[in-house]
């Protein structure tokens, strides 16, 4: 096995692009181990509806990034208390065999004192009945990655805030995340490891997995300038842009309504590839114009707060709805 160092990059879109590059390009003949640590971010499963999974107003307020990965499974929260591990290799028929890939991680955690860590169910690592690691897989053209997360000292309150269910009614064909009781692994390791930085914890895991005493002894592939250039090209094409992270969501329907002083306003949208494909507006308000004018102006608009604000610049909301500002309408739609 060969270690690939991500050179302490903390951008989720870059790290997932690097992992994808290593899957799609065979740089060495041996299996690869990759670690990465991400700044606060939500990593969405390949077949999920991003808007359904995340608490977007909270993400906007706190600058939390959203990245859609290549593998399936549910949405997970990453921060600087969380380390991700990836085993990348030729697909030799071991796809879906989570036990073989999580085994070296579990064994390393046992050596660190977390002796109760174990694989339960299909793809989760638990301790004391609580989940500290979720795992997923992705394969392409005979290559695959088995990757997972380890909550070491993550802010678990942020997990709930960032992935909190939204209030509006959403009917979607996307794969839903299943929320589990979660815990950090730090309380379960030996005392000398409890207060490690996330980078130091990662390095301890690295040494345990390779069975060596120092990082210098770990066999590694050094990424070249050309490698990094291709990684950033993948990031640009996929993981660093809205069309991939949001626009790739399965089609879904959404309803939002609110009772204003001037009457009830009820919006119904069909959203396809992240953009409004049809819009209907109902209510008991008294408008002076034909509400179809508003509906037509919203078709084709990205379902984001910023794009709706721009769209409503061309709409006289007082004429069509009553005494209301466009900001109040937008707040209703994206609260």
ABEGO torsion letter per residue (X at the ends): XBBBBAGGBABAAAAAAAAAAAAABBABABBBBBBBBBBBBBBBBAABBAAAABBAAAAAAAGBBBBBBABBEBBBBBBAABBBBBBBBBBAGABGBAAAAAAAAAAAAAAAGBAABBBBEAABBBBGGBBABBBBBBBBGGBBBBBBBBBAABBAAAAAAAABBBABBBBBABBBBBBBBBBBAAAABBAAAAABBAAAAAAAAAAAAAGBABAAABBBBBBBAAAAAAAAAAAAABAABAAAAAAABBBBBBBBBBBBAAEBBBBBBBBBGGBBABBBBBEABBBABBAAAAAAAABGBBBBAAAAAAAAAABBAAAAAEBBBAAAAAAAAAX
